[in-house]
Amino acid sequence: NRYSVELYAYGVTAETIAQVELAGARAADAAALAYTDGTCAVKTTNPAILLNYLQQVKLVGEEWWQLALKRSESRSKMQRYIGKRRVVDRFCAKVRREIAELYPGVPVQVAYGSAGPHMAPHGPRGELSVPTTEVYRAVVRHFSRVSNLGRDSVRIVDEWRTSKVFWDTGLEVHAVYMRRSKTDLVHLPLKAAPFAKPAEREDVLQLHRQLGEEMQRRRFRTKVQAPPPPEKVMYREVRGLRYVPELKCFVSRDKASARAIACLLYLELLGLQRPSYYTRPRRAHAHDDSDDEDDDDEDDMEA
């Protein structure tokens, strides 16, 4: 997409490829530290396992530090940071210009969706993390300049259930899944388990392999997750798409969520209460926002 092209133009893609190649050269050392779950984290109190881990680290630690402390590595990290920031700034500037053209001279307030104080910057396993803090700072930086409200021009809005409940109907949407191919879609209630039927399992597994290879090429991953066992094969979810049963239509998950967030801020500015289906239960405040697993992977912004 357009933002992938900008990341390439600003050198972020090239630096990321170089980083992956460098990590690939040390793959054997990392494999010696990895456990069955594929991570290098030590999560045990067993002295024997800890001692073995420390011995392995001792063998490669000095060489790793020499690589990490090279000036080329620090320059590479800075180049990636600068490139990503420029992409975010260009996006915010574009949104600001479009709003100014539509509503010249009108004070603008931005509704910035947040899943709560424990919001995680990542989505399901295998998805890229989202720099939620940096994006929020960029939005404040751009919109506080052109509004007499200053930093108050960007308001935090609790986005609880905004991607699960459609604003126009007040009812839950359906998740959308790919079955045998990218164009063979099926929609199911959000909490339904999308297990593949026995006759479809081989085709679904083949689609899993195809999508895994595409993800590896697109995100420069050196390792692709193994496909699930046949008895646990599930349809692959289309994360950016939802289905509204009452209207019998597909909608963009993020666009519908952003619209709901904007409407919630509008109600707040009018002094009105949130609809009950967007109101977080009391018991949810005491937990780590477990009901927001569908909203944690990306902040939504709407003016």
C-alpha positions in Angstrom: 0.0 0.0 0.0 1.0 3.7 -0.1 2.5 3.6 3.4 4.6 0.6 2.6 6.0 2.5 -0.4 6.8 5.5 1.9 8.6 3.2 4.3 10.7 1.9 1.4 11.4 5.5 0.2 12.6 6.6 3.6 15.0 3.7 4.0 13.1 1.9 6.7 12.6 -1.2 4.5 16.2 -1.5 3.6 17.4 -1.1 7.2 14.9 -3.7 8.3 16.1 -6.2 5.7 19.7 -5.6 6.8 18.7 -6.2 10.5 17.0 -9.4 9.6 20.0 -10.6 7.6 22.2 -9.8 10.6 19.9 -11.7 12.9 19.9 -14.7 10.5 23.7 -14.9 10.8 23.3 -15.5 14.5 20.3 -17.8 14.2 22.3 -20.9 15.4 23.3 -19.1 18.6 19.7 -18.0 19.2 18.5 -21.6 18.6 20.7 -22.9 21.3 18.9 -20.6 23.8 15.4 -21.2 22.5 12.9 -23.5 24.3 10.0 -25.5 22.9 7.8 -22.4 22.7 10.4 -20.7 20.3 11.3 -17.9 22.7 14.6 -17.3 24.5 13.0 -16.1 27.7 13.9 -18.0 30.9 10.7 -18.8 32.8 11.8 -21.3 35.4 13.2 -21.6 38.9 15.0 -24.9 38.0 18.7 -24.3 38.9 19.9 -26.7 36.3 18.0 -25.0 33.5 19.2 -21.6 34.6 22.8 -22.7 34.8 22.7 -24.2 31.3 21.1 -21.0 30.0 23.9 -18.9 31.5 26.6 -21.1 30.1 25.1 -20.8 26.6 24.9 -17.0 27.0 28.5 -16.9 28.1 29.6 -18.5 24.8 28.0 -15.9 22.6 27.3 -12.9 24.8 30.6 -11.0 24.1 30.2 -11.3 20.4 26.5 -10.3 20.6 27.4 -7.2 22.6 30.1 -6.2 20.1 27.6 -6.4 17.3 25.0 -4.5 19.3 27.3 -1.6 20.2 28.6 -1.0 16.7 27.9 2.5 15.4 26.4 1.1 12.3 23.7 -0.6 14.5 22.8 2.6 16.3 22.7 4.5 13.0 20.4 1.8 11.6 18.0 2.2 14.5 18.0 5.9 14.2 17.3 5.7 10.5 14.3 3.4 11.1 13.0 5.7 13.8 13.3 8.8 11.6 11.7 7.1 8.6 8.8 5.8 10.6 8.2 9.1 12.2 8.1 10.9 8.8 5.5 8.4 7.6 3.3 9.0 10.6 3.8 12.8 10.4 2.8 12.8 6.7 -0.3 10.8 7.5 -1.4 13.2 10.2 -0.6 16.3 8.0 -2.7 14.8 5.2 -5.7 14.2 7.6 -5.3 17.8 8.9 -5.3 19.3 5.4 -8.4 17.3 4.4 -10.3 18.4 7.5 -9.3 22.0 6.8 -10.6 21.8 3.3 -13.9 20.3 4.4 -14.5 22.6 7.4 -12.5 25.8 6.9 -12.2 27.9 10.0 -14.1 25.4 12.2 -12.4 24.3 15.5 -11.8 20.5 15.3 -11.6 18.0 18.1 -10.1 14.6 17.5 -11.5 11.5 19.2 -8.6 9.2 19.9 -9.7 5.6 20.7 -8.0 3.9 23.6 -8.8 0.4 25.0 -8.0 1.5 28.6 -5.0 1.9 31.0 -3.7 -1.6 30.2 -3.9 -1.3 26.4 -1.4 -3.5 24.7 0.3 -2.3 21.4 0.0 -5.7 19.8 -2.7 -7.8 18.4 -3.0 -11.6 18.0 0.2 -13.6 17.6 1.8 -13.1 14.2 0.6 -9.5 13.8 2.9 -6.5 13.9 2.8 -4.3 16.9 1.4 -0.8 16.7 3.4 2.2 18.2 0.3 3.5 20.1 2.2 6.0 22.2 4.1 7.5 19.3 1.0 7.8 17.1 -0.9 9.5 19.9 2.0 12.0 20.4 2.0 12.7 16.6 -1.7 13.4 16.6 -1.4 15.8 19.5 1.6 17.5 17.9 -0.2 18.1 14.7 -3.7 19.1 15.8 -2.8 21.2 18.8 -1.0 23.6 16.5 -4.0 24.5 14.5 -6.6 24.7 17.2 -7.1 27.2 20.0 -7.9 24.3 22.3 -4.2 23.3 22.4 -3.7 19.8 23.7 -7.4 19.5 24.5 -8.1 19.3 20.8 -7.3 15.6 21.1 -9.6 13.7 23.5 -9.1 10.2 24.7 -12.3 8.1 24.2 -12.8 4.6 25.6 -13.2 2.4 22.6 -14.7 -0.6 24.4 -16.7 -2.7 22.0 -16.6 -0.2 19.2 -15.3 -2.9 16.8 -17.8 -5.5 18.1 -21.0 -3.4 18.0 -22.1 -1.5 14.9 -23.2 2.0 15.7 -26.3 2.1 13.5 -27.8 -1.1 14.8 -26.5 -1.3 18.4 -26.0 -5.1 17.8 -22.9 -7.2 17.5 -21.3 -7.7 14.1 -20.0 -11.1 12.8 -16.4 -12.0 12.2 -15.4 -12.8 8.6 -13.2 -15.8 7.7 -11.6 -17.2 4.6 -12.4 -20.8 3.9 -10.8 -22.5 0.9 -9.4 -19.3 -0.7 -9.1 -15.5 -0.2 -12.4 -14.9 -2.0 -14.4 -17.8 -0.3 -15.7 -15.9 2.8 -18.0 -17.0 5.6 -19.2 -14.9 8.5 -19.9 -16.2 12.0 -20.7 -14.7 15.4 -17.7 -13.3 17.2 -17.5 -16.0 19.9 -18.1 -18.9 17.6 -15.2 -21.3 17.1 -14.5 -21.3 13.3 -13.3 -24.9 13.0 -13.0 -26.2 9.5 -15.3 -29.0 8.3 -13.5 -32.3 7.7 -14.0 -32.0 3.9 -12.4 -28.6 3.9 -9.4 -29.2 6.1 -6.9 -29.9 3.4 -7.8 -26.7 1.4 -7.8 -24.6 4.6 -4.3 -26.0 5.5 -3.1 -25.1 2.1 -4.4 -21.6 2.5 -2.7 -21.3 5.9 0.6 -22.3 4.2 0.1 -19.8 1.4 -0.7 -16.9 3.7 2.3 -17.8 6.0 4.7 -17.6 3.0 3.2 -14.3 2.0 3.6 -12.9 5.5 7.2 -14.0 5.6 8.0 -12.2 2.4 6.1 -9.1 3.3 7.4 -8.7 6.9 10.9 -10.1 6.4 10.3 -12.9 8.9 12.9 -15.6 9.0 10.5 -18.1 10.5 7.0 -19.1 9.6 4.7 -20.5 12.2 3.9 -24.2 11.6 0.3 -24.9 10.4 -2.1 -26.2 13.1 -2.7 -30.0 13.4 -5.5 -31.2 11.1 -8.0 -31.7 13.9 -7.6 -28.1 15.1 -7.7 -26.4 11.7 -9.6 -23.1 11.9 -10.6 -20.7 9.1 -8.3 -17.7 8.8 -9.9 -14.5 10.0 -10.0 -11.4 7.8 -9.1 -9.0 10.6 -10.1 -5.8 8.8 -13.6 -6.9 7.8 -16.9 -7.4 9.7 -20.4 -8.4 8.6 -23.6 -6.7 9.8 -26.3 -9.3 9.8 -29.2 -6.8 10.1 -28.0 -4.8 7.1 -26.6 -7.8 5.2 -23.4 -6.1 4.3 -19.7 -6.1 4.9 -18.0 -3.2 6.6 -14.5 -2.1 7.4 -13.8 -3.0 11.0 -11.5 0.0 11.6 -13.7 2.5 9.8 -16.8 1.5 11.7 -14.9 1.6 15.0 -13.5 5.0 14.2 -17.0 6.3 13.4 -18.4 5.0 16.6 -15.5 6.6 18.6 -16.2 9.9 16.9 -19.9 9.6 17.8 -19.1 8.8 21.4 -17.0 11.9 21.7 -19.9 13.9 20.1 -22.3 12.6 22.8 -19.7 13.5 25.5 -19.4 17.0 24.2 -23.2 17.3 24.3 -23.3 16.1 27.9 -25.1 12.9 27.0 -24.5 9.4 28.2 -22.9 6.6 26.2 -25.3 4.0 24.8 -25.5 1.0 27.2 -23.9 -1.4 24.6 -20.7 0.8 24.7 -20.7 1.3 28.5 -18.1 -0.8 30.2 -19.4 -2.9 33.1 -18.0 -2.2 36.5 -16.4 -5.6 36.9 -14.4 -4.9 33.7 -12.6 -2.0 35.3 -11.0 -4.4 37.8 -9.5 -6.6 35.1 -6.9 -6.0 32.3 -9.5 -5.1 29.7 -9.9 -8.7 28.6 -13.0 -7.7 26.7 -10.9 -5.4 24.5 -8.9 -8.1 22.8 -10.4 -7.0 19.5 -9.6 -3.4 20.1 -6.1 -3.7 21.5 -4.2 -4.0 18.2 -4.8 -0.6 16.8 -5.9 2.8 18.0 -8.7 4.4 15.9 -8.8 8.1 15.2 -11.6 10.1 13.8 -12.2 13.9 13.6 
